[in-house]
């Protein structure tokens, strides 16, 4: 299932089943050989898996926060569902890296793991949590968008191209949630939404940019296994 814009029209579902990026380039079946991955491909996949491992763990930590576990049900459901998305994405990237001849990445991105470790103990409100989540989703979306032009094969470009918009959708949902929280009434975060009570800012909050930036994308080596 995909991220759903909280307080707005439900978006189309995302199954999370990303499949085999080498589908159509079979190995050992008489089909076309899978492309040979470059060292940069392997590093990019490991870095992506490290970002997804971190995001999955962070959302699981969010779910245990009292103001989430005992708070707004719609927000809690989003947190739980998004944690599963990141687990599925990590699995897809790791399956791709092992097929490419690299080592599975079970660790977390070192740069952003440090940010999360510092931030988690300071989270006191849903707004605090949403701010941290937006940062993680933004770096993932930017990184995978840039990776599309960095990896050396069409199957890997398809993989990164399938995950990047999901992370962008997560971010868009969170931006809407932040706008609703800023309105001062957590009850506005609901499905279905009471459209007559939604602040005007919700109309544009989820899509502040016309194009996906890659200025803050992580380098392919950031979360690679050394």
Backbone as JSON, one array per atom type, in Angstrom:
{
  "sequence": "XXXXXXXXXXXXXXXXXXXXXXXXXXXXXXXXXXXXXXXXXXXXXXXXXXXXXXXXXXXXXXXXXXXXXXXXXXXXXXXXXXXXXXXXXXXXXXXXXXXXXXXXXXXXXXXXXXXXXXXXXXXXXXXXXXXXXXXXXXXXXXXXXXXXXXXXXXXXXXXXXXXXXXXXXXXXXXXXXXXXXXXXXXXXXXXXXXXXXXXXXXXXXXXXXXXXXXXXXXXXXXXXXX",
  "N": [[0.84, -1.19, 0.0], [0.42, 2.29, -0.55], [1.79, 5.51, 0.39], [-0.59, 7.71, 1.76], [-2.23, 10.69, 1.17], [-2.7, 12.48, 3.9], [-5.62, 13.88, 5.15], [-6.41, 14.73, 2.68], [-7.45, 13.93, -0.71], [-7.43, 10.41, -1.24], [-4.54, 8.77, -2.38], [-3.38, 6.8, -5.18], [-2.89, 3.3, -4.57], [0.22, 1.87, -3.48], [1.88, -1.07, -3.94], [4.24, -1.96, -2.87], [5.6, -4.1, -3.86], [8.31, -4.46, -5.47], [9.67, -6.12, -7.11], [11.91, -8.02, -9.3], [14.73, -6.39, -10.35], [16.15, -7.3, -12.47], [14.4, -8.59, -14.11], [13.48, -9.99, -17.16], [16.02, -10.08, -18.04], [17.26, -12.67, -17.85], [19.13, -15.19, -16.04], [20.95, -18.04, -16.82], [18.83, -19.34, -18.1], [18.62, -19.44, -20.73], [17.97, -17.0, -21.65], [18.63, -13.47, -22.09], [21.71, -12.38, -20.78], [22.06, -11.04, -17.47], [22.92, -7.62, -16.93], [26.32, -6.72, -16.33], [27.28, -5.52, -13.27], [28.66, -2.41, -12.21], [31.28, -1.21, -10.01], [30.4, 1.17, -8.94], [27.64, 0.88, -9.22], [27.11, -1.13, -7.32], [27.9, 0.16, -4.95], [26.03, 2.25, -4.94], [23.63, 0.84, -4.62], [24.07, -0.34, -2.11], [24.28, 1.95, -0.52], [21.7, 2.96, -0.86], [20.24, 0.89, 0.37], [21.19, 1.24, 2.95], [20.11, 3.7, 3.64], [17.41, 3.04, 3.57], [17.28, 1.06, 5.56], [17.83, 2.65, 7.77], [15.66, 4.45, 7.69], [13.48, 2.68, 8.04], [13.99, 1.68, 10.64], [13.84, 4.07, 12.05], [11.17, 4.91, 11.71], [9.96, 2.79, 13.04], [10.81, 3.37, 15.59], [9.48, 5.8, 15.89], [6.85, 4.86, 16.06], [6.73, 3.91, 18.63], [6.72, 6.11, 20.23], [5.05, 7.96, 22.76], [3.19, 9.99, 22.0], [2.53, 9.19, 19.51], [1.8, 6.42, 19.63], [-0.34, 6.66, 21.41], [-1.8, 8.61, 20.29], [-3.07, 10.49, 17.52], [-4.92, 8.44, 15.41], [-4.82, 8.12, 12.6], [-2.36, 9.23, 11.92], [-0.69, 7.48, 13.31], [-1.19, 5.11, 11.92], [-0.15, 5.79, 9.43], [2.58, 6.0, 10.09], [3.21, 3.34, 10.82], [2.62, 1.96, 8.42], [4.4, 3.18, 6.65], [6.86, 2.46, 7.69], [6.86, -0.25, 6.97], [6.95, 0.02, 4.19], [9.57, 1.02, 3.86], [11.05, -1.13, 4.82], [10.47, -3.0, 2.83], [11.61, -1.73, 0.63], [14.32, -1.7, 1.37], [14.83, -4.44, 1.31], [14.47, -4.94, -1.43], [16.58, -3.42, -2.58], [18.78, -4.72, -1.41], [18.47, -7.31, -2.41], [18.98, -6.77, -5.07], [21.64, -5.92, -4.93], [23.01, -8.22, -4.1], [22.53, -9.89, -6.28], [24.02, -8.51, -8.07], [26.52, -9.14, -7.32], [27.55, -8.02, -5.04], [27.89, -7.32, -1.46], [25.3, -7.76, 0.9], [23.75, -5.01, 2.48], [23.37, -4.45, 5.76], [23.55, -2.49, 7.54], [23.2, 0.98, 8.63], [22.91, 4.21, 7.08], [25.73, 6.14, 7.7], [25.99, 8.95, 7.99], [23.37, 10.03, 8.27], [22.38, 8.41, 10.25], [23.65, 9.34, 12.5], [22.42, 11.83, 12.74], [19.79, 11.06, 13.31], [20.14, 9.66, 15.73], [20.83, 11.75, 17.42], [18.56, 13.33, 17.25], [16.24, 11.82, 17.99], [15.87, 11.56, 20.9], [14.97, 14.09, 21.48], [12.46, 14.53, 20.52], [9.31, 15.75, 21.03], [6.75, 16.34, 20.24], [4.17, 15.67, 17.74], [4.78, 17.33, 15.56], [7.56, 17.68, 15.8], [8.43, 15.09, 15.22], [7.48, 14.75, 12.6], [9.01, 16.64, 11.23], [11.6, 15.49, 11.33], [11.11, 13.12, 9.93], [10.43, 14.13, 7.39], [12.92, 15.09, 6.56], [14.4, 12.69, 6.26], [12.93, 11.35, 4.26], [13.19, 13.14, 2.19], [15.95, 13.18, 1.58], [16.24, 10.57, 0.71], [14.53, 10.47, -1.57], [15.8, 12.39, -3.2], [18.34, 11.23, -3.5], [17.84, 8.73, -4.81], [16.68, 9.61, -7.14], [18.82, 10.93, -8.33], [20.52, 8.72, -8.56], [19.39, 7.31, -10.66], [20.49, 8.33, -12.98], [23.09, 7.59, -12.58], [23.67, 4.86, -12.3], [24.56, 1.89, -14.18], [22.93, 0.27, -15.77], [19.82, -0.53, -17.41], [17.89, -2.1, -15.92], [18.57, -1.47, -13.24], [18.2, 1.26, -13.27], [15.43, 1.25, -13.55], [14.72, 0.17, -11.06], [15.63, 2.13, -9.15], [14.12, 4.21, -10.17], [11.57, 3.37, -9.55], [11.4, 3.45, -6.81], [12.09, 6.04, -5.96], [9.84, 7.89, -6.48], [8.02, 6.95, -4.58], [9.17, 7.61, -2.14], [9.13, 10.35, -2.45], [6.38, 10.71, -2.4], [5.8, 9.93, 0.22], [7.08, 12.08, 1.5], [5.52, 14.21, 0.55], [3.06, 13.63, 1.75], [3.76, 13.95, 4.43], [4.39, 16.66, 4.46], [1.86, 17.75, 4.09], [0.68, 16.85, 6.45], [2.21, 18.32, 8.27], [1.3, 20.9, 7.65], [-1.34, 20.68, 8.49], [-0.98, 20.22, 11.23], [0.1, 22.65, 11.9], [-2.12, 24.2, 11.78], [-3.24, 23.87, 14.18], [-5.06, 21.95, 15.07], [-5.16, 18.76, 15.69], [-7.04, 16.89, 15.04], [-7.77, 17.29, 12.45], [-6.17, 15.69, 10.92], [-7.11, 13.14, 9.34], [-8.94, 10.4, 7.85], [-11.85, 9.73, 6.18], [-11.27, 13.15, 5.14], [-12.5, 16.18, 6.61], [-13.38, 18.31, 4.45], [-14.28, 20.93, 4.51], [-13.18, 22.07, 6.73], [-10.48, 22.18, 6.39], [-7.33, 23.89, 6.3], [-6.39, 26.5, 4.0], [-3.76, 26.25, 3.21], [-3.2, 23.58, 2.85], [-3.75, 22.9, 0.25], [-1.51, 23.41, -1.37], [0.64, 22.54, 0.07], [1.76, 19.95, -0.06], [3.16, 19.76, -2.45], [5.56, 21.53, -2.96], [7.56, 21.99, -4.81], [8.32, 22.23, -8.29], [9.95, 20.47, -9.64], [11.9, 17.56, -8.86], [14.5, 18.05, -6.74], [18.05, 17.36, -6.69], [20.08, 18.25, -5.23], [20.86, 17.74, -2.62], [21.43, 15.07, -2.6], [22.7, 11.93, -1.48], [26.11, 10.88, -1.83], [27.19, 8.06, -3.83], [28.91, 6.45, -2.41], [28.41, 6.83, 0.27], [26.91, 5.14, 2.06], [28.05, 2.74, 1.49], [29.5, -0.55, 1.77], [32.59, -0.95, 3.2]],
  "CA": [[0.0, 0.0, 0.0], [1.25, 3.48, -0.67], [1.53, 6.63, 1.28], [-1.83, 8.36, 1.44], [-2.2, 12.08, 1.59], [-3.56, 12.6, 5.05], [-6.41, 15.09, 5.11], [-6.72, 15.08, 1.31], [-7.9, 12.79, -1.49], [-6.56, 9.26, -1.17], [-3.74, 8.55, -3.57], [-3.4, 5.42, -5.66], [-2.09, 2.45, -3.69], [1.52, 1.34, -3.89], [1.89, -2.4, -3.35], [5.51, -2.26, -2.23], [6.24, -5.22, -4.53], [9.13, -3.84, -6.51], [10.05, -7.17, -8.05], [13.3, -8.26, -9.66], [15.17, -5.39, -11.32], [16.74, -7.97, -13.62], [13.39, -9.3, -14.86], [13.66, -9.77, -18.59], [17.43, -10.31, -18.36], [17.41, -13.87, -17.03], [20.43, -15.83, -15.95], [20.93, -19.48, -16.83], [17.57, -19.86, -18.62], [18.63, -19.27, -22.18], [17.63, -15.62, -21.97], [19.73, -12.51, -22.16], [22.43, -12.29, -19.51], [21.89, -9.82, -16.69], [24.05, -6.72, -17.12], [27.38, -6.75, -15.33], [27.21, -4.3, -12.47], [29.91, -1.74, -11.92], [31.53, -0.95, -8.58], [29.54, 2.28, -8.55], [26.3, 0.32, -9.07], [27.05, -1.84, -6.04], [27.93, 1.15, -3.88], [24.75, 2.97, -4.94], [22.62, -0.05, -4.03], [24.35, -0.47, -0.67], [23.91, 3.22, 0.12], [20.24, 3.0, -0.83], [19.79, -0.03, 1.42], [21.53, 1.82, 4.26], [19.11, 4.75, 3.89], [16.14, 2.38, 3.85], [17.39, 0.45, 6.89], [17.71, 3.72, 8.75], [14.28, 4.95, 7.69], [12.6, 1.67, 8.64], [14.22, 1.69, 12.08], [13.38, 5.34, 12.61], [9.71, 4.86, 11.78], [9.58, 1.87, 14.13], [11.0, 4.14, 16.83], [8.36, 6.76, 15.95], [5.62, 4.16, 16.47], [6.76, 3.68, 20.08], [6.6, 7.37, 20.95], [3.72, 8.05, 23.37], [2.24, 10.84, 21.28], [2.1, 8.45, 18.32], [1.09, 5.22, 20.06], [-1.58, 7.03, 22.11], [-2.29, 9.85, 19.69], [-3.93, 10.46, 16.34], [-4.89, 7.11, 14.81], [-4.43, 8.2, 11.2], [-0.91, 9.45, 11.89], [-0.06, 6.23, 13.75], [-1.29, 4.16, 10.81], [0.82, 6.21, 8.42], [3.92, 5.65, 10.58], [3.38, 1.89, 10.73], [2.62, 1.57, 7.02], [5.61, 3.68, 6.0], [7.95, 1.59, 8.14], [6.83, -1.45, 6.12], [7.45, 0.4, 2.86], [11.03, 1.13, 3.89], [11.57, -2.49, 4.93], [10.36, -3.62, 1.5], [12.6, -1.1, -0.25], [15.64, -2.2, 1.77], [14.93, -5.81, 0.8], [14.65, -4.87, -2.89], [17.93, -2.95, -2.88], [19.73, -5.76, -1.03], [18.39, -8.4, -3.39], [19.67, -6.31, -6.28], [23.1, -5.84, -4.73], [23.58, -9.56, -4.09], [22.52, -10.36, -7.66], [25.1, -7.81, -8.78], [27.8, -9.64, -6.83], [28.0, -7.28, -3.86], [27.48, -7.78, -0.14], [24.09, -7.16, 1.43], [23.98, -3.95, 3.46], [22.45, -4.56, 6.9], [23.77, -1.33, 8.4], [22.49, 2.23, 8.34], [23.72, 5.3, 6.54], [26.41, 6.73, 8.85], [25.76, 10.39, 8.12], [22.04, 10.33, 8.78], [22.18, 7.69, 11.51], [24.08, 10.26, 13.57], [21.37, 12.84, 12.87], [18.64, 10.43, 13.97], [20.49, 9.39, 17.14], [20.79, 13.02, 18.16], [17.23, 13.93, 17.23], [15.17, 11.03, 18.59], [15.55, 11.87, 22.3], [14.45, 15.46, 21.61], [11.12, 14.62, 19.93], [8.3, 15.95, 22.07], [5.44, 16.56, 19.64], [4.06, 15.15, 16.37], [5.48, 18.22, 14.65], [8.98, 17.35, 15.86], [8.62, 13.82, 14.51], [7.24, 14.98, 11.18], [10.17, 17.35, 10.69], [12.69, 14.53, 11.12], [10.7, 12.21, 8.87], [10.54, 14.84, 6.12], [14.33, 15.13, 6.19], [14.82, 11.37, 5.79], [12.27, 11.05, 2.98], [13.72, 14.05, 1.17], [17.27, 12.74, 1.13], [16.06, 9.33, -0.05], [13.98, 10.82, -2.89], [16.83, 13.07, -3.98], [19.41, 10.29, -3.79], [17.44, 7.74, -5.81], [16.48, 10.32, -8.41], [20.16, 11.12, -8.91], [21.06, 7.4, -8.89], [18.87, 6.87, -11.96], [21.45, 8.73, -14.0], [24.44, 7.18, -12.21], [23.87, 3.43, -12.45], [25.0, 1.58, -15.55], [22.04, -0.61, -16.52], [18.41, -0.17, -17.43], [17.16, -2.68, -14.79], [18.83, -0.71, -12.01], [17.5, 2.55, -13.41], [14.02, 0.98, -13.24], [14.58, -0.01, -9.62], [15.71, 3.43, -8.49], [13.01, 5.01, -10.63], [10.33, 2.93, -8.92], [11.4, 3.77, -5.38], [12.18, 7.49, -5.74], [8.56, 8.58, -6.32], [7.35, 6.54, -3.34], [9.73, 8.44, -1.08], [8.59, 11.7, -2.67], [5.0, 10.68, -1.95], [5.87, 9.99, 1.68], [7.4, 13.46, 1.89], [4.36, 15.05, 0.28], [2.08, 13.36, 2.8], [4.25, 14.56, 5.67], [4.25, 18.12, 4.34], [0.46, 18.04, 4.35], [0.48, 16.66, 7.9], [2.79, 19.49, 8.96], [0.39, 22.03, 7.46], [-2.51, 20.45, 9.35], [-0.56, 20.44, 12.61], [0.29, 24.1, 12.07], [-3.45, 24.8, 11.94], [-3.56, 23.81, 15.61], [-6.1, 20.98, 15.4], [-4.68, 17.45, 15.25], [-8.17, 16.11, 14.54], [-7.85, 17.47, 11.01], [-5.44, 14.59, 10.3], [-8.12, 12.1, 9.36], [-9.44, 9.85, 6.6], [-11.84, 10.82, 5.2], [-11.08, 14.49, 5.7], [-13.59, 17.15, 6.58], [-12.79, 19.28, 3.54], [-14.68, 22.29, 4.85], [-12.39, 22.57, 7.85], [-9.05, 22.15, 6.08], [-6.76, 25.2, 6.0], [-6.08, 26.71, 2.59], [-2.37, 25.86, 2.94], [-3.13, 22.16, 2.48], [-3.85, 22.78, -1.2], [-0.21, 23.45, -2.02], [1.7, 22.13, 1.0], [2.4, 18.69, -0.41], [3.94, 19.86, -3.69], [6.17, 22.86, -2.99], [8.55, 22.11, -5.88], [7.88, 21.75, -9.6], [10.82, 19.38, -10.04], [12.62, 16.93, -7.77], [15.89, 18.46, -6.61], [19.03, 16.35, -6.3], [21.21, 19.01, -4.67], [21.27, 17.14, -1.35], [21.53, 13.62, -2.74], [23.89, 11.31, -0.88], [27.02, 10.26, -2.79], [26.99, 6.61, -3.88], [29.79, 5.79, -1.46], [28.12, 7.22, 1.65], [26.5, 4.01, 2.88], [28.6, 1.52, 0.92], [30.3, -1.39, 2.66], [34.01, -0.76, 2.9]],
  "C": [[0.87, 1.23, 0.0], [0.94, 4.51, 0.36], [0.24, 7.28, 0.84], [-1.8, 9.76, 1.97], [-3.21, 12.28, 2.69], [-4.3, 13.93, 4.97], [-6.75, 15.54, 3.7], [-7.22, 13.83, 0.61], [-6.91, 11.64, -1.38], [-5.82, 9.06, -2.49], [-3.82, 7.08, -3.97], [-2.49, 4.55, -4.82], [-0.78, 2.02, -4.32], [1.68, 0.0, -3.2], [3.16, -2.67, -2.57], [6.24, -3.41, -2.89], [7.04, -4.68, -5.72], [9.63, -4.86, -7.52], [11.55, -7.22, -8.32], [13.74, -7.23, -10.68], [15.8, -6.0, -12.55], [15.72, -8.79, -14.4], [13.53, -8.96, -16.34], [15.11, -9.9, -19.02], [17.86, -11.53, -17.56], [18.8, -14.44, -17.09], [20.23, -17.34, -16.0], [19.65, -20.08, -17.37], [17.5, -19.74, -20.13], [18.27, -17.87, -22.61], [18.87, -14.75, -22.04], [20.41, -12.45, -20.8], [22.13, -10.98, -18.8], [23.11, -8.93, -16.89], [25.08, -6.88, -16.0], [27.38, -5.43, -14.59], [28.6, -3.72, -12.26], [30.09, -1.59, -10.42], [30.63, 0.17, -8.08], [28.09, 1.82, -8.38], [26.15, -0.32, -7.69], [27.05, -0.86, -4.88], [26.61, 1.91, -3.79], [23.66, 2.13, -4.31], [22.83, -0.21, -2.53], [23.99, 0.8, 0.07], [22.4, 3.34, 0.2], [19.69, 2.09, 0.26], [20.07, 0.55, 2.8], [20.55, 2.93, 4.62], [17.76, 4.13, 4.25], [16.16, 1.69, 5.21], [17.21, 1.5, 7.97], [16.28, 4.23, 8.83], [13.33, 3.97, 8.35], [12.75, 1.66, 10.16], [13.71, 2.95, 12.75], [11.86, 5.37, 12.73], [9.23, 3.89, 12.85], [9.76, 2.56, 15.48], [9.88, 5.18, 17.0], [7.11, 6.08, 16.51], [5.56, 3.93, 17.98], [6.65, 4.96, 20.89], [5.19, 7.52, 21.52], [2.73, 8.88, 22.58], [1.85, 10.26, 19.92], [1.25, 7.24, 18.73], [-0.26, 5.54, 20.68], [-2.24, 8.26, 21.5], [-3.2, 9.62, 18.5], [-3.79, 9.14, 15.6], [-4.4, 7.14, 13.37], [-2.92, 8.39, 11.08], [-0.18, 8.18, 12.3], [-0.08, 5.18, 12.64], [-0.3, 4.5, 9.7], [2.24, 5.8, 8.83], [4.16, 4.15, 10.42], [3.48, 1.42, 9.28], [3.92, 1.99, 6.33], [6.84, 2.9, 6.45], [8.01, 0.33, 7.28], [7.33, -1.14, 4.72], [8.97, 0.42, 2.85], [11.68, -0.25, 4.07], [11.56, -3.2, 3.57], [11.4, -3.03, 0.54], [14.01, -1.58, 0.08], [15.86, -3.61, 1.23], [15.19, -5.79, -0.7], [16.05, -4.43, -3.26], [18.97, -4.03, -2.54], [19.67, -6.96, -1.95], [19.12, -8.02, -4.67], [21.18, -6.31, -6.1], [23.71, -7.24, -4.68], [23.57, -10.18, -5.49], [23.65, -9.73, -8.46], [26.48, -8.25, -8.3], [28.35, -8.91, -5.64], [27.49, -7.88, -2.57], [26.23, -7.03, 0.3], [24.43, -6.14, 2.51], [22.92, -4.06, 4.57], [22.59, -3.36, 7.83], [22.97, -0.12, 7.96], [23.46, 3.29, 7.82], [24.38, 6.06, 7.68], [26.13, 8.2, 9.07], [24.41, 10.66, 8.78], [21.68, 9.53, 10.02], [22.58, 8.58, 12.69], [23.04, 11.34, 13.8], [20.19, 12.28, 13.64], [18.94, 10.16, 15.44], [20.4, 10.65, 17.98], [19.36, 13.54, 18.29], [16.19, 13.15, 18.02], [14.86, 11.39, 20.04], [14.92, 13.25, 22.5], [13.02, 15.6, 21.1], [10.07, 14.68, 21.03], [6.88, 16.06, 21.52], [5.38, 15.89, 18.27], [4.79, 16.03, 15.35], [6.97, 17.96, 14.62], [9.27, 16.1, 15.03], [8.48, 14.02, 13.01], [8.42, 15.69, 10.53], [11.33, 16.42, 10.41], [12.35, 13.58, 9.97], [10.81, 12.87, 7.5], [11.99, 14.86, 5.64], [14.8, 13.79, 5.62], [14.2, 11.05, 4.42], [12.85, 11.91, 1.86], [15.07, 13.59, 0.67], [17.16, 11.45, 0.33], [15.55, 9.64, -1.46], [15.04, 11.48, -3.77], [17.93, 12.1, -4.41], [19.02, 9.33, -4.9], [17.17, 8.39, -7.16], [17.82, 10.54, -9.1], [20.76, 9.79, -9.34], [20.59, 6.9, -10.26], [19.86, 7.19, -13.08], [22.87, 8.28, -13.71], [24.7, 5.69, -12.44], [24.0, 3.08, -13.92], [24.05, 0.72, -16.35], [20.59, -0.17, -16.4], [17.62, -0.83, -16.29], [17.37, -1.92, -13.49], [18.2, 0.67, -12.09], [16.01, 2.38, -13.12], [13.8, 0.85, -11.74], [14.61, 1.32, -8.89], [14.53, 4.32, -8.9], [11.68, 4.6, -10.04], [10.25, 3.31, -7.46], [11.39, 5.28, -5.14], [10.82, 8.16, -5.6], [7.78, 8.16, -5.09], [7.85, 7.38, -2.17], [9.24, 9.89, -1.22], [7.14, 11.79, -2.21], [4.92, 10.69, -0.42], [6.1, 11.43, 2.15], [6.21, 14.38, 1.68], [3.29, 14.87, 1.35], [2.48, 14.05, 4.1], [4.15, 16.08, 5.62], [2.81, 18.55, 4.57], [0.15, 17.91, 5.84], [1.03, 17.86, 8.67], [1.89, 20.71, 8.83], [-0.84, 21.89, 8.35], [-2.16, 20.67, 10.82], [-0.39, 21.94, 12.89], [-1.04, 24.82, 12.25], [-3.96, 24.68, 13.37], [-4.64, 22.82, 15.99], [-5.71, 19.62, 14.83], [-5.8, 16.58, 14.69], [-8.37, 16.27, 13.03], [-7.1, 16.37, 10.26], [-6.35, 13.36, 10.38], [-8.43, 11.63, 7.96], [-10.82, 9.26, 6.87], [-11.73, 12.18, 5.89], [-12.39, 15.27, 5.66], [-13.1, 18.34, 5.76], [-13.11, 20.72, 3.92], [-13.87, 22.9, 5.97], [-10.89, 22.65, 7.55], [-8.54, 23.55, 5.79], [-6.38, 25.3, 4.53], [-4.68, 26.22, 2.23], [-2.24, 24.42, 2.49], [-3.12, 21.99, 0.96], [-2.52, 22.74, -1.91], [0.93, 22.9, -1.17], [2.46, 20.9, 0.53], [3.29, 18.75, -1.62], [4.58, 21.24, -3.8], [7.11, 23.08, -4.17], [7.99, 21.56, -7.19], [8.68, 20.56, -10.07], [11.54, 18.84, -8.81], [14.08, 17.39, -7.79], [16.78, 17.25, -6.31], [20.24, 17.0, -5.62], [21.73, 18.38, -3.39], [21.33, 15.63, -1.4], [22.81, 13.11, -2.09], [24.79, 10.75, -1.98], [26.89, 8.74, -2.74], [27.82, 5.88, -2.84], [29.39, 5.98, 0.0], [27.76, 6.04, 2.55], [27.02, 2.69, 2.35], [29.42, 0.75, 1.95], [31.76, -1.27, 2.24], [34.82, -1.93, 3.4]]
}
